[in-house]
Amino acid sequence: MHVKKNDSVIILAGKDKGKTGKILKAFPSMDQVLVEGVNIKKVHQRPKKDGAKGEIIEKSFPVHVSNVKLTK
């Protein structure tokens, strides 16, 4: 992989094209990286206790390493 954790990158493709962010985590086996503030999706979470309500949280998902470019 051409990038690593804490590198600053720009997104080259997808709905977040042109956004920049810092790499939070790298997944070399899957050729993916987790970039802060990019590829955020809404995920439904079940209630943890009886009587509690479920909620919708925003979660970051990894992007393929071919869709990011190192910035200086």
N, C-alpha and C positions, 0 to 999 in steps of 0.2 A: 504494500500500500504506500502511496505517496504522501499521505498525511498521518498525523498522530494526534494524541490528546493535547489540548490547549492551543492547537493551531487555529489561526483565523482563516476562514474559508468563505467563498462566495458560491451560491447555488447556481448551477448552469442550466438546469432543466426542471420542469414540473411547475406546480402551482405557485411555488415560492421562488421562482426564477428571479435572480438579481439580488436577493436578500443575502446579508452577511451574518455570520455568527461564529461562535467559538465551539470547537469540538469538545463535547463533554465526555464521550466514551467511544471507543473504537471496537468493532467486532470483526477482526481479521478473517475468521473462518467463514463469515457470510459476506465479506467485502462490503460492509456497511458501517456508517458512522452516525452518531447521535449528535446533532447540531442544535444548540440552544436557540429557541424561538422559531424553529423551522419544522415543517411537517407536523403541525399540531392538529389533533383530531379530538372530537368530543366522544367520550366513552361513558357508557352507563355503568354505574357501580351499584351492586346490590347492597341492601342494608346490612350492617354488621351485627346489630342487636335486634331483639324483638321489640316492636313498637317504633323503631327508628325508620326514617325515610331513606330511600335510595337517592342517589344524586348523580348528576352529570358532571364529570370532571374533564378538563382539557389535559391531554397527555401528548408528549412528544414521541414520535416514532422515528426509527432510523431511516436514512436515505442511502442509496447506493453510492459507493465511493467514486464511481465514474461521473456522477452528477455534481461533484464539488471540485473547486479549484482553489489552491493555496493563494492567499492574498498577502501582500507585503505591508 
